[in-house]
Amino acid sequence: VVMQVLGGFSTQEIATEMNLTQQAVLTRLFRARGKLREICGVAAAAGDAP
Amino acid sequence: VNCEAMQLQIGADPQASNDALEAHLLACARCTAFRRETRALDGQIRRALELPLEPLRSASNVVELRRPAAESAQIATAPRREGRPRAWALAASVALAVTIGLVFWSTQSQPALATAVVEHMALEPDSWNQHAPVPQSALDLVLRRSGVRLDRATAGEVVYAYSCWFRGRYVPHLVVQTSGGPVTVLVLRDEAVTREQRFEESGYTGLLLPVQGGALAVLAREQSAIDAAALNEAAQRVLQAVDFDAPS
């Protein structure tokens, strides 16, 4: 997340840097944001407006 | 293409855009809201890094002190992995600091309620441009989720109604048409306000009103024809119309 949000790396670049598949990077980013949502007290917006 | 797949894309890269995603978002309010919220989360991450470094370093020290001694020793003596980019090691450290910083930031710097209300307005600019009455079934759905009842005849014509995520809860976000123009109402059942508060901020003028242990936020755009008296009149109507006793 840091590499993407702050570094501006694409998911492909992150995958290359971390020796992962792009799909693995996408999954990890999705999960990481999910955890950050919990930490920040933000719920998933599915089903609702913001 | 289903919402789950779209939200996986958005959650992984909220800034990304492609034809399939944009076409889906045009027809799906849920995923549109999810992207908006996820982008806002990324903004929080960036802002968290603007915190003074010292609190983050202190928090990191607390984490380190709580680590079992044997584990710390093992880490201290572990050989450095070959081929691991130093930049990534730095990024991992920053990630830890960000996580801790977010906790620190989210607990220490909750924005004032009026500011939070005004910030929420920026997320839904189209809400001010609605004119058609909201179907009763849709309004009921929004209100029921928050355990709120509204006497529509008293409140006025409701032209916009959504259940919005606001400071950790879903709250009814309504727009009521008045003779002077639209007035936005956030029904904040779980926000305590001890007295009436008037605010003017970022192009909005508004009121926070205590009601039944919760609060109402009522606001209008400053450029509208709604003056303080008209806003107060609209607020009083909503105040009489709202009931927090409905089961959620």
Boltz contact constraints between the chains, C-beta under 6 A:
constraints:
  - contact:
      token1: [A, 2]
      token2: [B, 91]
      max_distance: 6.0
  - contact:
      token1: [A, 2]
      token2: [B, 94]
      max_distance: 6.0
  - contact:
      token1: [A, 2]
      token2: [B, 95]
      max_distance: 6.0
  - contact:
      token1: [A, 3]
      token2: [B, 91]
      max_distance: 6.0
  - contact:
      token1: [A, 5]
      token2: [B, 42]
      max_distance: 6.0
  - contact:
      token1: [A, 5]
      token2: [B, 45]
      max_distance: 6.0
  - contact:
      token1: [A, 11]
      token2: [B, 13]
      max_distance: 6.0
  - contact:
      token1: [A, 26]
      token2: [B, 12]
      max_distance: 6.0
  - contact:
      token1: [A, 29]
      token2: [B, 12]
      max_distance: 6.0
  - contact:
      token1: [A, 30]
      token2: [B, 8]
      max_distance: 6.0
  - contact:
      token1: [A, 30]
      token2: [B, 11]
      max_distance: 6.0
  - contact:
      token1: [A, 30]
      token2: [B, 12]
      max_distance: 6.0
  - contact:
      token1: [A, 33]
      token2: [B, 11]
      max_distance: 6.0
  - contact:
      token1: [A, 39]
      token2: [B, 102]
      max_distance: 6.0
  - contact:
      token1: [A, 39]
      token2: [B, 103]
      max_distance: 6.0
  - contact:
      token1: [A, 40]
      token2: [B, 102]
      max_distance: 6.0
  - contact:
      token1: [A, 40]
      token2: [B, 106]
      max_distance: 6.0
  - contact:
      token1: [A, 41]
      token2: [B, 168]
      max_distance: 6.0
  - contact:
      token1: [A, 43]
      token2: [B, 165]
      max_distance: 6.0
  - contact:
      token1: [A, 45]
      token2: [B, 33]
      max_distance: 6.0
  - contact:
      token1: [A, 45]
      token2: [B, 34]
      max_distance: 6.0
  - contact:
      token1: [A, 45]
      token2: [B, 37]
      max_distance: 6.0
  - contact:
      token1: [A, 45]
      token2: [B, 165]
      max_distance: 6.0
  - contact:
      token1: [A, 46]
      token2: [B, 30]
      max_distance: 6.0
  - contact:
      token1: [A, 47]
      token2: [B, 30]
      max_distance: 6.0
  - contact:
      token1: [A, 48]
      token2: [B, 163]
      max_distance: 6.0
  - contact:
      token1: [A, 49]
      token2: [B, 33]
      max_distance: 6.0
  - contact:
      token1: [A, 49]
      token2: [B, 162]
      max_distance: 6.0
  - contact:
      token1: [A, 49]
      token2: [B, 164]
      max_distance: 6.0
  - contact:
      token1: [A, 50]
      token2: [B, 33]
      max_distance: 6.0
  - contact:
      token1: [A, 50]
      token2: [B, 36]
      max_distance: 6.0
  - contact:
      token1: [A, 50]
      token2: [B, 37]
      max_distance: 6.0
  - contact:
      token1: [A, 50]
      token2: [B, 123]
      max_distance: 6.0
  - contact:
      token1: [A, 50]
      token2: [B, 164]
      max_distance: 6.0
  - contact:
      token1: [A, 50]
      token2: [B, 165]
      max_distance: 6.0
